[in-house]
Amino acid sequence: MNRNLALVSVSLLTWGAGEGLFLYFQTLYLQEWGADPLMIGSILGGMGVAMAVMQIPAGYLADRVGSRPVMWGSWVLGTAAAWLMALANSLPLFIAGMLTYGLTSFVLAPMNSYVTAVRGRWSPGRALTLVSAAYNLGAVIGPTIGGALANLYGLKSVYQVAAVILVFSTLIILFAQKPPVEVHPEAETRSNVFRNGRFLTLAVITFITMFALYLPQPLSPNFMQNERGLNMQQIGLVGTIGSLGNVVIMVLLGHLSAPVAFLIGQPLVALFALLMWRGTGLPWFALGYFFMSGYRLCRSMVLALARNFIHPAETGLAFGMLETANAAAVILAPLLAGALYQRAPVSVYTVALGLTGVAFAINLGVLPVLVQKPAPAAAKEEIE
């Protein structure tokens, strides 16, 4: 592993430790502020909008000015947003912090572009799953500590500690060097991702898949507290098991080809929804959260797949388009989850199971066709 990939991994590990403190308690903190499930779903949908609007511009900008400055901007903005949430004394101010924090997801396309550029001899899939595993390794202990802090001092203290940790993550990423410059013949750089049928098909199935996989997630902490009687510390422990699952799954399955790993991730999330629906206690919910790692596996492998359909000069823009598809799912899925939860909490999981089955069937039919077609000369790369 080269120096820059190591720096990104360490910074993400630190960020995961900070974000992991509060991430699983976001909807519970909103509930403490007086938000009901429909309002929580709307707020999360608004956060999804914040995530979506910056993805394509950030990816395009990364292709033009470089991925590193855009990465730095996101880290700084994310840390500022964390402090805004930590110091908020009203629901509107806290929501403003959440929405600003959502904006920082524009780092995904530039960061993943940077990671694939500095990966050396590693495959895109291996490099992307490594940094994802680093983030989740940092997030392993965060939820348990966050739950303990919340029980003792309240959720506000959790955000304050997290904001301090994110400062250190930002300082680390500032030492990352410029990625190597890829030289492309002029004829090849004229490819247009907007006319790339294979890539656009991938973007569509990405939205369908991520909508189904994200649907059972947003209100699960509320479900465990309100419907199953778990306390903050127990919910934090469940979150820790979820982060541990992300690390284990990324390490064990990150070496597989991208299409295979992408397909495997979907039934793992279906197991999460099933265990949340039918589970009767802490061990079952913890096991369910372990399998929720399939969601992150799918997100990483979509990007690894995309590298085979696009020209390297368009990596930032293409990744931005895929992250926009992801963000669109994050906008819409919480709205449906909130409506379902308001009507019958368990229906969130039964509907998610059905949609995941549909998404899996679509991917099973479409992915082999996409992969078997010969890649354009400008985008040729070993399928990983």
DOMI-894589 format. One record per residue (C-alpha): residue in one letter; x, y, z. Coordinates in steps of 0.001 Angstrom, whole numbers, plus 500000, padded with zeros to 6 digits. Layout:
residues N
AXYZ ...
end
This chain:
residues 384
M500000500000500000 N501412503384499037 R501647506406501314 N498624508274499983 L496283505300500143 A497462504756503717 L496781508408504629 V493249508247503215 S492663505010505126 V493919506443508439 S491914509638507986 L488787507619507215 L489440505356510178 T489527508465512388 W486450509916510688 G484639506622511220 A485476506760514925 G483963510246515174 E480952509741512922 G480273506341514463 L479639508045517798 F476475509756516560 L475425508188513253 Y473145505515514695 F471494508036517032 Q470542510706514470 T466887509703514253 L466665509244518029 Y468026512756518585 L465483514106516112 Q462823512254518085 E464073513928521274 W463621517284519546 G459961516342518969 A460022515030515378 D457569512224514505 P458354509417511982 L456922511334509021 M458924514434509919 I462063512358510476 G461595510757507066 S461183514204505495 I464303515519507235 L466320512525506061 G464914513038502585 G466079516650502756 M469497515420503775 G469400513169500730 V468675516206498562 A471716517913500083 M473735514804499253 A472442514697495675 V472863518278494511 M476645518339494850 Q477607514917493483 I477844515585489746 P479341519124490106 A481930517776492567 G482828514881490276 Y483117517214487277 L485229519648489312 A487501516811490441 D488160515924486780 R489044519551486049 V490988520812489088 G491955517537490731 S490345515327493349 R492548516386496267 P491310520012496692 V487685518851496527 M488427516187499148 W489993518761501435 G486999521070501078 S484613518288502069 W486592517316505163 V486681520930506374 L482974521488505685 G482043518212507381 T483941519141510510 A482245522560510604 A478835520889510184 A479591518499513050 W480337521461515303 L477082523092514221 M475153519971515273 A477136519724518497 L476386523317519504 A472771523425518269 N470207524549520848 S467092524134518682 L465685521700516128 P466025524121513151 L469704524736513949 F470355521018514344 I468614520321511023 A470786522992509409 G473839521126510708 M472480517821509379 L471802519259505944 T475248520837505807 Y476755517526506855 G474790515885504043 L476360518305501572 T479791516933502444 S478913513643500788 F480195515347497623 V483531513926498791 L482517510460497614 A483128510866493889 P486431512824494239 M487661510567497053 N486873507365495172 S488430508841492056 Y491521509699494118 V491636506212495644 T491486504496492261 A494189506866490959 V496649506131493802 R495859502415494124 G499094501335492419 R498865497688491344 W495759497044493372 S492436496494491602 P489799499248491930 G487568496904493932 R490309496043496409 A491351499677496926 L487763500903497349 T486818498151499781 L490019498765501775 V489227502425502486 S485619501519503218 A486835498858505660 A489148501431507290 Y486228503793507862 N484121501012509334 L486965499764511512 G487025503221513076 A483249503100513431 V483286499762515288 I483720501191518772 G481950504517518192 P478299503430518632 T478969501618521921 I480825504609523353 G478162506928521956 G475411504902523614 A477221504966526949 L477812508731526707 A474166509279525753 N472956507319528764 L475231509237531139 Y475322512757529713 G472722512938526925 L473041512830523157 K474390516387522909 S477651515272524536 V478029512577521872 Y478076515177519109 Q480563517346520990 V483077514517521381 A482578513480517753 A483269517008516488 V486645517033518243 I487628513700516663 L486720514923513176 V489209517773513557 F492022515199513781 S490740513341510708 T490824516602508746 L494401517339509802 I495498513885508581 I493933514179505111 L495727517489504511 F498987515516504174 A497721513558501144 Q499760514240497999 K498569514877494455 P497570511707492572 P499640510670489558 V498601512328486311 E497006509958483792 V497907510842480208 H495218510052477629 P495419510339473832 E493213513231472678 A491012510967470584 E490160508879473589 T489365511776475908 R486446512779473669 S484269509936474970 N481034511156476531 V479684509465479631 F476198510842478906 R476082508763475715 N477538505651477318 G474631503191477304 R476306500603479524 F477168503166482172 L473717504764482107 T472134501327482528 L474385500785485554 A473248504134486997 V469584503124486682 I470018499756488373 T472133501475491029 F469181503686491959 I466739500764492011 T469064498632494122 M470077501315496600 F466468502401497116 A465523498853498101 L468611498364500284 Y468323501709502093 L464586501513502831 P464845499356506000 Q467705501377507514 P466698504964508491 L464118504244511215 S465600501036512599 P467023502758515727 N463553504156516460 F462024500727515831 M464395499091518295 Q463749501721520956 N460018502313520484 E458777498882519398 R461315496507520941 G462331498360524106 L466108498634523615 N467944501447525417 M470601503765524014 Q473529501607525104 Q471996498491523567 I471314500344520315 G474923501545520362 L476106497946520756 V473967496926517785 G475600499743515786 T479038498510516793 I478202495031515526 G477006496638512296 S480313498450511830 L482221495272512634 G480150493509509988 N481170496150507462 V484839495492508174 V484513491704508034 I482421491645504868 M484671494144503081 V487795492165503952 L486300488762503125 L484454489722499936 G486444492718498677 H488655490432496557 L485719489017494596 S484822490274491142 A482629493372491299 P479513491768489727 V479624488788492092 A480200490899495219 F477443493324494146 L474986490440493840 I476039488897497165 G475513492170499031 Q471800492315498241 P470625489122499994 L472774490139502979 V470638493283503378 A467517491144502905 L468678489104505923 F468975492369507875 A465366493283507052 L464179489781507898 L465914489725511285 M464652493189512184 W461128492063511322 R461149488665513007 G463835489190515653 T462805489220519300 G465856490488521159 L469247492160521119 P471222489197519629 W468906488995516616 F469063492732515937 A472859492709516290 L473073489847513783 G470786491770511461 Y473004494845511616 F476010492643510879 F474368491629507598 M473454495242506789 S477094495475505665 G475867494236502289 Y474714497807501609 R478230499251501811 L479625496332499835 C477182497094497020 R478047500811497065 S481765500084496697 M481310497467494003 V479104499701491858 L482060502087491578 A484442499225490788 L482039498116488048 A481826501618486609 R485583501840486082 N485212499201483378 F482629501167481407 I484168504648481361 H487251506519480253 P489632507296483162 A489443511019482315 E485733510915483205 T486078508996486477 G485089511912488732 L482029512828486666 A480919509196486352 F481354508532490065 G479426511743490743 M476540510476488624 L476488507174490499 E476574508959493854 T473656511077492639 A471754507854491962 N472653506713495496 A471568510053496932 A468269509953495035 A467567506653496780 V468451508272500118 I466002511090499342 L463044508881498508 A463500505790500674 P463157507620504045 L459941509265502860 L458432505858502137 A459920504443505345 G458347507245507409 A454921506711505844 L455130502935506331 Y456359503271509916 Q453525505653510772 R451019503115509473 A452614499899510800 P456277499843511903 V456992496265510771 S455730497044507253 V459008498882506600 Y460783495524506637 T458211493470504744 V458084496018501920 A461903496239501898 L462147492461501545 G459859492513498520 L461698495398496844 T465095493805497500 G463887490625495822 V462770492613492769 A466083494510492626 F468062491277492912 A466103489707490042 I466740492777487861 N470466492737488615 L470684489005488032 G469309489537484540 V471085492774483589 L474590492536485086 P475799489487483118 V474802491230479873 L476657494417480844 V479794492592481887 Q479940490244478898 K479826493049476339 P483319494109475227 A484458497285476978 P485279500372474869 A488986500766474140 A489185503878476319 A487638502134479267 K489293498732479144 E490293497473482530 E490155494052484107 I486710493412485611 E487245493323489364 
end
